[in-house]
Structures are given as structure tokens and as C-alpha cells.
Amino acid sequence: MKAVRRGYSPIMRATVLNCTLKPHPEPSNTEDLAGHVVSALRDHGVEVELIRVVDRDVKPGVLTDMGAGDDWPAIHASLVASEILIIATPTWMGHPSSIAQRVLERMDGMISEQGPQGAPIAYNRVAGVVVTGNEDGAHHCISEITGGLQDVGYTIPGNAWTYWNKGPGPGPTWSDTDEGHEWSISTGKTMASNLVAVARALVANPIPAPPS
């Protein structure tokens, strides 16, 4: 098991992985909603890094480093430097995007990494989810992503998610209408507050390494 050094800073850090299928400079509805959560986190004094994963060359695989040309190790370093992780994804055919699935597959490599006290490296870190889409399926996406994050070792606080959709069938996207925005933004503020509260609690009272 590989040991990874980790120390806590008085300043909380968060990484937001936008798993849109749209590369820059194309506007991302998912990034727009996630931006409200980012603003709320910054209001709590959290430093936030936003990464649009599709702009990086993230190789398929389940290791932390898949070799030459793989951009995942730099993203992994951001995760290890952060107490808070948010995965933001659009809904496609009722499921998280293929980019979000690849992120979870690459995070599988974290299971074999340990922190300085022998606990899995994802222990004592919290995570949440943002979902957008003009179709139903947000709760399914949230369940799939949070289930994978818990497997890796992340703690998922209550109500650590927000989403927006237009219900079943085709319809306007987030940027096409103001309908439902107030609820999604308000829920995002609750999400940010809960993530920060639990992250701070884990800094003060960390989860111990699993019994041998």
C-alpha cells in the first residue's frame, strides 16, 4: 500500500470536476449551476479549483497514473490537496455522463493509497454532486456517483447535492429558462454549507484507519 503524505491547512480547499461533454469555450449548463455552489463555498472561505475534465487527456483505466500523456495524475493531485470534492455531470439517457464514469473509474486507484495514519487516502474528505439535464434521472445520477465515491472512502453529508431538470422528455436546458433555478440555487447553498460543516468536523475528529 502506497503511503501518501497529507496535512490539513486552516484554509479548506475544494475541487469541482465538471464532467460535461462540451469542451471549452462552449458554454456548459452544468458548470453554470456548479458555479452557484462554488460561490457559496467561497462565501465559507473555501478555496475552489474548477476543472473541466473533457479538456484534459484522461486515459481509460483504474490506476492513478496510466503513463505518458495521461492528465489524470494532475487531477488526482488536486483531489489529494482538497478536503471537498464535487462531481458535476449532465444527465444523458438517465445516467451520468461518460466523463463522470471515467472519473470514478480513475478514482478506483485511490483505494490502494494511504494517508499518514494508515487510513485510505479518501477518508476524512467529503463529496457532493451537481446534476443538470432536460430529462429526468437526476436522483439516479446522484445515487450512482455518491455510491462510487463512498466505495473510494469519501464521506457524503446529508443533502450534499443539487440538481436541475425539466422532467421526463425533451425540453429547454438550464440556460434556456429561469424555471426552477431558485430551488436549485438554494439547494446548492445548503449543499455547500453541509459539505463545509462535515469537512471541518472530520478535520477535528478524523475517521481512524480500518482495524487490522
C-alpha atoms as one frame of an Amber mdcrd trajectory, in Angstrom:
protein
   0.000   0.000   0.000   1.454   3.341  -1.052   1.697   5.952   1.713   0.695
   9.477   0.758   1.584  12.406   2.981  -1.254  14.712   3.898  -1.596  17.699
   6.182  -4.545  19.951   6.863  -4.387  23.671   6.261  -6.542  26.173   8.172
  -7.965  27.044   4.742 -10.368  24.494   3.287  -9.891  23.534  -0.346 -12.379
  22.128  -2.829 -12.046  20.619  -6.285 -15.009  20.707  -8.664 -14.828  18.273
 -11.578 -17.171  19.402 -14.340 -17.965  16.269 -16.344 -19.759  17.989 -19.211
 -19.210  16.598 -22.695 -18.635  20.136 -24.003 -15.031  21.334 -24.335 -14.096
  24.978 -23.869 -15.120  27.516 -24.994 -18.612  26.026 -25.395 -20.911  27.125
 -22.546 -21.738  24.421 -20.009 -25.098  24.364 -18.217 -23.562  22.025 -15.651
 -20.745  24.470 -14.974 -23.247  27.304 -14.610 -25.204  25.542 -11.855 -21.993
  24.294 -10.228 -20.811  27.909 -10.214 -23.519  28.798  -7.696 -22.187  26.081
  -5.379 -18.652  27.372  -5.939 -19.765  30.890  -4.943 -21.389  29.523  -1.784
 -18.229  27.575  -0.890 -16.125  30.709  -1.354 -18.527  32.564   0.937 -17.489
  29.995   3.574 -13.814  30.815   2.960 -13.091  27.738   0.816 -10.518  27.916
  -1.983 -12.020  26.276  -5.080 -10.450  24.834  -8.235 -12.805  24.117 -11.135
 -11.640  21.558 -13.710 -13.486  20.782 -16.948 -12.370  17.189 -17.360 -13.166
  16.885 -21.071 -10.419  19.444 -21.753  -7.854  17.101 -20.212  -6.469  13.865
 -21.678  -7.732  11.437 -19.049  -6.842   7.936 -20.163  -9.150   4.972 -19.535
  -8.073   2.736 -16.668  -8.220   2.235 -12.923  -4.718   3.333 -11.919  -3.677
   6.752 -10.660  -1.111   7.047 -13.465  -1.681   5.396 -16.842   1.629   6.566
 -18.262   2.802   9.053 -20.881   0.279  11.694 -21.865  -2.142  10.948 -19.039
  -3.523  14.097 -17.411  -5.219  12.283 -14.531  -2.214  12.445 -12.126  -2.533
  16.255 -12.009  -6.262  15.980 -11.270  -5.508  13.335  -8.637  -3.077  15.761
  -7.000  -5.893  18.328  -6.773  -8.166  15.754  -5.107  -5.485  14.867  -2.552
  -4.941  18.570  -1.813  -8.669  19.141  -1.190 -10.959  18.365   1.712 -14.024
  18.755  -0.520 -14.834  17.192  -3.900 -17.809  17.967  -6.124 -18.576  15.952
  -9.238 -20.861  17.854 -11.605 -22.459  15.996 -14.502 -25.171  16.339 -17.109
 -27.781  13.601 -17.439 -27.571  11.509 -20.603 -30.207   8.810 -21.170 -30.886
   8.790 -17.440 -27.234   8.240 -16.474 -24.200  10.358 -15.540 -22.018  11.385
 -18.471 -19.314   9.066 -19.766 -16.777  11.585 -18.440 -18.191  11.210 -14.910
 -17.958   7.430 -15.220 -14.326   7.680 -16.312 -13.575   9.924 -13.327 -14.987
   7.302 -10.958 -13.014   4.550 -12.689  -9.781   6.504 -12.313 -10.569   7.245
  -8.670 -10.552   3.488  -8.084  -6.775   3.821  -7.855  -7.205   5.845  -4.645
  -8.471   2.778  -2.795  -4.911   1.422  -2.566  -3.420   4.733  -1.373  -2.991
   5.518   2.313  -2.754   8.694   4.326  -0.135   9.253   7.038  -2.185   7.434
   9.699  -2.766   4.375   7.532  -6.335   5.237   6.550  -7.389   5.180   2.887
  -6.439   8.474   1.251 -10.084   9.458   0.618 -11.015   9.110   4.291 -11.818
  12.387   6.058 -12.747  14.051   2.789 -16.290  14.919   1.810 -18.006  14.889
  -1.564 -21.174  16.072  -3.244 -22.852  16.026  -6.650 -24.360  18.559  -9.068
 -26.597  17.308 -11.906 -28.248  19.123 -14.813 -30.313  17.929 -17.759 -33.525
  18.500 -19.681 -34.622  14.956 -18.815 -35.450  13.111 -15.607 -32.868  10.919
 -13.872 -31.063  13.317 -11.532 -31.644  11.206  -8.419 -30.342   8.145 -10.251
 -27.183  10.048 -11.257 -26.695  11.252  -7.683 -27.053   7.696  -6.358 -24.587
   6.259  -8.868 -21.930   8.881  -8.197 -22.256   9.009  -4.411 -22.198   5.203
  -4.286 -18.899   5.151  -6.161 -17.427   7.913  -4.013 -18.338   6.037  -0.838
 -16.595   2.953  -2.217 -13.424   5.023  -2.576 -13.773   6.276   1.013 -15.365
   9.712   0.767 -17.934  10.835   3.324 -21.222  12.044   1.812 -23.039  14.531
   4.084 -26.820  14.742   4.055 -28.250  16.893   1.266 -24.831  17.203  -0.388
 -26.297  17.618  -3.853 -28.309  19.880  -6.066 -29.819  19.375  -9.481 -31.982
  20.870 -12.184 -34.054  19.190 -14.874 -37.206  19.681 -16.868 -38.743  16.306
 -16.068 -39.332  13.456 -18.499 -38.993  14.042 -22.194 -37.234  16.752 -24.187
 -37.349  20.393 -23.175 -35.292  23.527 -22.599 -31.919  23.368 -20.887 -30.838
  25.312 -17.770 -29.708  28.298 -19.823 -32.950  28.417 -21.833 -35.273  29.111
 -18.917 -35.364  30.537 -15.390 -37.856  27.897 -14.260 -36.680  26.002 -11.183
 -33.447  27.972 -10.814 -34.360  29.397  -7.415 -34.778  25.925  -5.885 -31.597
  24.556  -7.470 -29.506  27.518  -6.311 -30.970  27.452  -2.790 -30.328  23.713
  -2.549 -26.779  24.328  -3.797 -26.187  26.757  -0.938 -27.382  24.121   1.536
 -25.091  21.609  -0.155 -22.089  23.913   0.254 -22.893  24.623   3.907 -23.232
  20.918   4.728 -20.044  19.985   2.900 -18.042  22.608   4.798 -19.568  21.687
   8.166 -18.795  17.995   7.823 -15.335  18.633   6.353 -14.468  20.769   9.376
 -15.858  18.134  11.741 -13.643  15.493  10.125 -10.584  17.707  10.463 -11.271
  17.957  14.201 -12.278  14.297  14.633 -10.889  12.207  11.782 -12.111   8.735
  10.886  -9.435   6.261  12.030  -7.766   3.676   9.840  -9.777   0.463   9.476
  -8.989  -2.177  12.113  -6.305  -4.617  11.055
